[in-house]
Amino acid sequence: METLFRPDMVWLIVCAALATYATRFGGYVLITRMKRIPPRMEAALSAVPAAVLTTLVVPAAVTGGIDMAFAILVALVAGMRTGTMAMLAIGWVAVMVFRQFVTG
């Protein structure tokens, strides 16, 4: 039986937490010391939500199977016409219906 806390995993988690904290703190310090945000930095900060969404959705679409790809496509279309909660509900229903009736 494996131990609950492997030292290499604990160190990995600690280092990842420190790196995350350092980048967030560094960004905060950088932004608060500026009198105004340069246009290039503002454009980069505006691109962050799309980049995060892409890193969450693309792996599921590529490796999740045809049902996941279908649900993501349906949710994308729904998201252009409805709000966030409706998009999530429609995507969830789409994957459940696809799994029930298509892949059976």
N, C-alpha and C positions, 0 to 999 in steps of 0.2 A: 504494500500500500504506500502511495506517495505521501510525503509530508505535506502539511497544510501550507507552510511558508517555505518556498524554495529561495535560498539566498539570492540567486541570480535574478529571479523574478521580482523580489523585493527591491533590489538595486535598480532594476529597469523601471519600476513604478516610481521610485524616489527621483531618479534622474529625469524621467518624463515630467513629473510634477514640477521639479525645479526649472526645467526648460520652459514649461508653460507659464509659470509664474514670472520668470525673467522676461519673457517676451511681452507679456501683458503689462508688467510694471514699466518696462522700457518704453513701450508705446505710450503709456499714460504720461510718463515724464517728458517724452518728446513732444507730444501734443500740447501739454500744458505750458511748455516754455516758448511756444511759438505765438507770435502776435496774430498771425493769420496763417491758414493752411494753404500751402501752394496748390495750384490746380492739378498737378500730377499726383500729389499725395491724396487729394480729394477724390480723384478718379480711381486710384488704387483702392481706397477705402470703400468706395461705392461698389467695386467689383467683388468684394469679399463675400457678401451673401450668395451671389450666383456661384462663386467658386466652391463654397461650402455645400450648397445644394447639389452641385455636380458631383462632388466627391461622395455624397451619400447615395445618389440615385444611379449613377452609371454602373457601379459594381453590381447592384441588384438587377439592373436591366440586362447586363451582359452574362452574369453567372446564375441568375435566379430562375432561368427557364422561360418557356414561352408564356406561362401564366403571369409571371411577374412583368415581363415586357409588355404584355397586353394591358395589365392593370396600370402600369406607368403611363402608357399611351392614353388610356381612357382618362386617367387623373390629370394628365397634361391638358387635354381638351377641356375637361371640366374646370380646371383651374383658370382657364382663360375666360370662362363665362360665369363662374360662381366664386364664392369666398373660400377661405382656407379650410374651414371645417367641412363644408359641403364637398370640396375636392377630396379630402381624406376619406370621407364616408363613401363617396362614389368609387374611388379607387379600391377601397376595401371590398365593397359589394362586387365590383368587377372581377377581382381575383377570386372571390368565393364562388361566384356564378361560373366562371371559367373552369375552376377546379371541379365543381360539381357536375357540370353538364358536358364539358369538352374532354377533359382528361379522365373523368369518371372514376 
